Amino acid sequence: GGPCSVEGKEQICEIAEEVKQAGGCMLRGGAYKPRTSPYAFQGLGTEGILDMVEARKRTGLPIVSEIMSADKIDEFVEYVDLIQVGARNMQNFDLLKALGKINKPILLKRGLSNTIEEWIMSAEYIMANGNPNVILCERGIRTFESYTRNTLDLQAIPVIKRLTHLPIIIDPSHAGGKWWLVEPMAKAAVAAGCDGLMIEVHNDPEHALCDGPQSLKPKKYTELLRQVKGIGEIVGKHVQ
C-alpha cells in the first residue's frame, strides 16, 4: 500500500506508518511518474526515492517504486527493494534486458492493451537474461468501456497460474480508477487466487497530486485488509 506519488518526506512517512499499522507488508510510491499529460506532476525523482528510504528506516517496510529508464538502474539497485516496470514500459525490451542482469526482484505490470502471451514474453526477457525473480501485476486493460479507467481482467489470475510458475498480484486501484471499486475488486482477486494486492493509499486523496480519486484513506485500507484476510483463508491463501 501507498500513494501513487511521493509528495514529500513527511507525507510518505505518515502513510507508511498507516500502511504498517493496517497490516500492509510493503510500501509503494512513485518517484518517477509516467503521465499522459506532460503538464501533470511527474514525481520528485531521486528526492522521492530518498524520502521512501527514510520511510523504510522508520517503519521497516520494504519499498517498491517504478523505474522509467535503464539509466536509473544503479539508483534503484541501491535504494529500492522491489523494482516496478509500469504498464507503458512492459515492452521496453532494452529496459527488460538490463533488468535481467541484476539480482533485484522485478514487478512487471501488464501493458494497457497487451495480451497475456505478450505479457509472459516480456517476463521471459527478464528471466532469459539471468534474473528469475519476476512478479506479474494485472492492473486492468483498455477496452471499449469508458465508465471505469480500465477493465480488470481477473481471468488472468488462473491463466497465469496455468501457464507459468510466476506469482501474480492485482492492482485494483488503477483498474477501476474509483476508490469505491477497489474493495470489491480486491476481494474478487483474492477469491480468484491472486498472490497479493497493490493498493493506493493516501491520507488526503482530495488534494493528492496524482490519482487521488482511486486512493483509499488509511481507515478504509485497514478495513479492506481485515476482510481479505478472511477471504484468503477460505481459498487457502495465508495473508501476512
C-alpha positions, 0 to 999 in steps of 0.5 A, spaced: 500 500 500 501 507 498 500 513 494 501 513 487 506 519 488 511 521 493 509 528 495 514 529 500 518 526 506 513 527 511 507 525 507 510 518 505 512 517 512 505 518 515 502 513 510 507 508 511 506 508 518 498 507 516 500 502 511 504 498 517 499 499 522 493 496 517 497 490 516 500 492 509 507 488 508 510 493 503 510 500 501 509 503 494 510 510 491 512 513 485 518 517 484 518 517 477 511 518 474 509 516 467 503 521 465 499 522 459 499 529 460 506 532 460 503 538 464 501 533 470 506 532 476 511 527 474 514 525 481 520 528 485 525 523 482 531 521 486 528 526 492 522 521 492 526 515 492 530 518 498 524 520 502 521 512 501 528 510 504 527 514 510 520 511 510 523 504 510 528 506 516 522 508 520 517 503 519 521 497 516 517 496 510 520 494 504 519 499 498 517 498 491 517 504 486 517 504 478 523 505 474 522 509 467 529 508 464 535 503 464 539 509 466 536 509 473 538 502 474 544 503 479 539 508 483 534 503 484 539 497 485 541 501 491 535 504 494 529 500 492 527 493 494 522 491 489 523 494 482 516 496 478 516 496 470 509 500 469 504 498 464 507 503 458 514 500 459 512 492 459 515 492 452 521 496 453 525 490 451 532 494 452 529 496 459 527 488 460 534 486 458 538 490 463 533 488 468 535 481 467 542 482 469 541 484 476 539 480 482 533 485 484 526 482 484 522 485 478 514 487 478 512 487 471 505 490 470 501 488 464 501 493 458 494 497 457 492 493 451 497 487 451 495 480 451 497 475 456 502 471 451 505 478 450 505 479 457 509 472 459 514 474 453 516 480 456 517 476 463 521 471 459 526 477 457 527 478 464 528 471 466 532 469 459 537 474 461 539 471 468 534 474 473 528 469 475 525 473 480 519 476 476 512 478 479 506 479 474 501 485 476 494 485 472 492 492 473 486 492 468 486 493 460 483 498 455 477 496 452 471 499 449 468 501 456 469 508 458 465 508 465 471 505 469 479 507 467 480 500 465 477 493 465 480 488 470 481 482 467 481 477 473 481 471 468 488 472 468 489 470 475 488 462 473 491 463 466 497 465 469 497 460 474 496 455 468 501 457 464 507 459 468 510 458 475 510 466 476 506 469 482 501 474 480 498 480 484 492 485 482 492 492 482 485 494 483 486 501 484 488 503 477 483 498 474 477 501 476 480 508 477 474 509 483 476 508 490 469 505 491 471 499 486 477 497 489 474 493 495 470 489 491 475 488 486 480 486 491 476 481 494 474 478 487 482 477 486 483 474 492 477 469 491 480 468 484 487 466 487 491 472 486 498 472 490 497 479 493 494 486 492 497 493 490 493 498 493 493 506 493 493 509 499 493 516 501 491 520 507 488 526 503 486 523 496 482 530 495 488 534 494 493 528 492 497 530 486 496 524 482 490 519 482 487 521 488 480 519 486 482 511 486 486 512 493 483 509 499 484 513 506 488 509 511 481 507 515 478 504 509 485 500 507 485 497 514 478 495 513 479 492 506 485 488 509 481 485 515 476 482 510 481 479 505 484 476 510 478 472 511 477 471 504 484 468 503 483 463 508 477 460 505 481 459 498 487 457 502 491 463 501 495 465 508 495 473 508 501 476 512 
